Amino acid sequence: MTPVAENLRELLEARDIDGFLTALEDYCQQHSFEPVVTALTQRVFPPLLRTALQEKCVPPTSLVRLYRMVRSGKLLLVEDDLLAAINLLINDAVRKVEPATVTPVQPLITGEDVRPKAVRWSPPSAPSGQRLAATEMKRIAVVSAFTFGVWAAVDAFDFRRNACASQQEREFLCAVRQFFPSLQAYPNMPVKNFIDIDKLEAIVPARVRQYAWLAQVDVLLCTADEDPVAGIELDSVHHDTEEAAERDELKNLLFKLAGLPLVRIRADDEKAVRAEDFYDLLMAESKTLDAIRPRRLRPRRTHDFLVPAELATRTAPANMAR
């Protein structure tokens, strides 16, 4: 999914109808439709719009923008109830937003407008005066959409996401796993999954605990028994703001209280997205990272294998007899 399509999805998740329409209008001017965007406009957007219209929370500016996009073909709406609802509200919205525009405006075409009308006709007659059988004709329109790339049609309607939010994160995770082959590396792991936040109640203020419930670490290193060993953060220019710096300090504090090291990696070239580049960055921090390797690598298990309980019961008397 491209960053533009990801932004459209996030706007729909936030139920920001106006923001979605504005972003979609810009998208239509600069891009050709990709399957993911088609799925968003045809499967996700209509039910959200229906709810917004029923709750009367669509502002007049958004309604006018929606009407213009449907009229111009930038947005395809096929649900008759949505088209009818827009037709009922559009004239009042236009008067508020564009007082100079003459109303009523031309309504959007619904299914009722294109249904075939009953027509009376007489079948042709043969020279002998006998009427001939009429052949029924139907008009069929085939519309196809094409795009470049290798994809399956089912992918356009798949709402699953990769555990890594971007290709850069996937490459970074690959480099970390190569650098720590004996450890498990998990991406975007919530802090609450490996730090007991409830126990911090007497140590940190409520603001820190609230942040801890929502925070996550880019990569969490664990032993084979899923015991946390350390966290790794991939920093960028997005961490240079005061707000981001404050969040970073809170995350550093949480890891310090949990007794876990938190290593921050930052590339000099923000465009470097290859695993090889990230591996070189990890090698540059090898002294710090090598100190992580021997920590808590002994597994929790105190047995080498498991045996069925019935077998252990049967063999117990024999062992006791010895």
N, C-alpha and C positions, 0 to 999 in steps of 0.2 A: 504494500500500500504506500503510495507516494505521500510526502508530507502534506500536500494540499488536500488529498482525500482524507488523510488522518484528521486534519483540522475540521473538515466537514463532519466527520463522524463525531468528534468531540463536541461540536456545536449542537448536534442533534441529541447527544447524551445529556447536555445541559438544557435541552428544550429551548434553545435560543433560536426562535423562528426567524426573527429579523436578521440576526447575525448569519444564520445559515443561508438565507436568500441572498444577502449581500455577497458572501463568499462564493456562492454558487454562480452568481451573475459574473463576478470577476473570473471565475474558473471557465465559464463558457466562452469568454472572450479570448482566453489565452491557450486553452487546451481542447483536445478532442475527448469526448466522453470515454472513460475507462470503465470496465465492468463493475468495479467496486462502487464507483459513483452512481452508476445506473441502479445498482441494488439499493443504495441509500435513498435515492429519489423515488424509487418505485415501491420499496417494501417498508422502509423505516419512516420516511417523511410523512406519507399520507395519514397513518393513524395518529401521529403527533399533531398534525395539522387539524384533524377532526376533533381531537380533544381540546385544542386551543380555541377552535371556533365555537364549540359547545360551551366552553367556560368564558367566552367573550373576552379573551385576553390577547387577541391579535390587534395591535395598534393600527390606526388608519394608514400610516406610512408603509407598514409591512403588507397590508392588504392591497394597496395600490401597486407595490412592487411585485407582489405575487400575481396580480391580475395582468400586469404588463409582461411578465415572463411567460405566463401561460399563453397569452395572445401572440407573442413573438415566437413561440416554439422553443424557448430556452428551457422550459420545464414542462414535462408531459404529465398531465393529470387526467386520469380516465374514470375516476370515481364520480358518478353522477351527483351524489349527495354533496361532495365537496364543491363541484362546479356550481350547483344550485345555491349553496350557502354563500359562495363568493358573489354570485349574481345578486343576491338579496342585499348584500352589505356594500357592494362596490360604489354605488352612486353616492351614498352618504360619505363614504371615505374619500372619494374624489373631491366632493365639495369642501371638505375640511383641509385636504392636503393641497389641492390644485383648484382654488376657487375660480380661476379663469377658464377652466376646461368646461366645455358645454356638456351638460348631463341631460338625459341619461346616456351613459356610454353603451357601446355595443356589448351585449351580454356574451358570455362564453357559451360555446356550443356544447350541449349535453346530449346524452343518448336519445332523449325524446325528440330532439331536433333532427336527428339523422335516421330515425326509424322510417322504413318505407311506408308511404301513404297508400291508402286503398284507391285504386284507379279502375274505373270502369272502361272496358274496351270490348270491341267485337272482333272475333277471330276472322282472318281473311276468308274469302270465298273462292272456290274453284270456278272456272268458266262455266261449268254445268250448273252453278248455283249451289253446289254442296259445300258446306263449310269445312275448312281444313283444320286439323289439330294444331294447336299453337305450341311452340317450343319455349319452355321457360328459360330465361336468361338471368344469370346472376353475375354481378360485378365483384371480383375478388382483388383486393389490394394486398400485395406482399411487401412488407417493410423489413429490411435487413440492416443490421449495424455491424461494422467491422472495425477491428482495432489491431494494432501491431503487438506482437508478443506471444509467448507460449502460455496458455492458460486453459483450464477446463471450465465449462459452463457452470458447473456446480460451485466453483470458487467464487463466483459473483454473489452467491447467496449463503456464503459460509461466514458466520459471525465469530469464529474462533480467531485468536490472536497468538502470535508467537510469544514465548516467554521473554524474549529479548525485544525491546521496543524499537530497535533500529539495527541496520546492518553493522554499524560501528560497534554496538554492544555485542553482537554475535562474534565479530572478529576478536574483540577484547576477551570474551569468555573463552574462545578457542586458545588464545595465547596463554591465559591463566591456567587452563587445564594441561597444556603442554609443559608449563613451568613447574606445576605441582602435580605430577602424574600419580602420586600416592594419596592425594586428597580429593575429596568430592568438592566440586565448585558449582554453586547454584546462583542463578541470576535474579536480581530484583527481589531479594528475600526480605519480607517484612520483619522489622526489628522485634515485634511482639512474638515472633515464632521462636526466637532463640534467647531472648532476655525476659526474665520474669518482671514485668512492669509493676505488678501489684506489690511486690516486695520493696519497690523504690518509694513507696508512699511516704515513709518517714525520713527519707533522705533528700529527695528533690521536690521542688514546688510543683503545683498542679500543672503549670504551663509546660514544664518539661515532660510530664507524664502524658499530657494530651498530644504533644509532638511525637512521643515514642509510639503511641498507638497507631499513628499514621505513617511514620517514617519507614524507609527501607534502605538496604545497602545494595550497591551495584552487584557485588559478588561476595558470597559467603563461602568460606572454606571450612569444610567439615571432615572429620575422620570417617572411616567406613561405618562406624556406629552412629553417624549423624551428630556427633558432638562438635559444637562450633569451635574453630581454631582461630580464625581471624577474619576480618572484613577488608575488602579492597574497593576503593572509590575511584572512579574515572572522572576527574575534574575537567572543567572546560571554562570558557569565558562566561558561561551562565552562572558560575560560582563567584564572580567578581562583584556582584551587587551586595549592598549592605544586608539585605534580607537573606540572601543565600549564605553569606558569611555567618550570619547568626544561626541559621539552621545547621551549618557545618559544625559550629562550636557545640551546639546541643548534641549532635550525633557523636562528636568526639567524647563528650562527657559521658554519654550512655555507654559507649564501648569501654571507657576507662573504669566506670563503676562495675561493669560486668567482668573486668579483668581480661578483655580481649583486645588485641592490637588492631588498629585501623590504619591501613596504609593507603595513602592518596597518591595516585599516579596522574600526571598531566602531560600531554603531548605538546611539544613545541609547535608542531604543525597541526592545527585543528583539522586539516583535511586528510590527515593520515588515518586511514581506516583499515589497513591490512593487518592481519594477524602477525605478520613478520615485524611490522613497525612496533606493535604493542609488546611483542616478545623482547625486542631490543630495549624498550623502556623498562621492562621488568628486570632484564639483565643489568641495567644501570643501577637498579635498586637491590641488587642481589645480596649485599651485606645485610640490609634490613630484612629482606624476605627470607634469607636462609635461616635467620633466627626463628622463624615460624615453624620450619619443618619438624624439628624434634618435639614440638609441644603436643602433648596428649595424643601421641600416635599409638600408645598401647591400647588395644581394644578393651571394651568393658567385659567381654565374655570371659568367663572362668572355666568354660568347658570346650572341648574340641568338637564334640558332635552331640546330637540328640538321639535318644533311643525311645521306642514306644513305651508307655507306662506299663502295659501288660507284660512286656518282656522283662522290665526291671523288677516287677512283682514276682515273676516266676523264678528269676535267678537269685533273688534275695536270700531264700533259705539255704541254697547251696553255698553262697558266699559266707553266710553265718556259720554253716557247719564246718567250714575250713578253719 
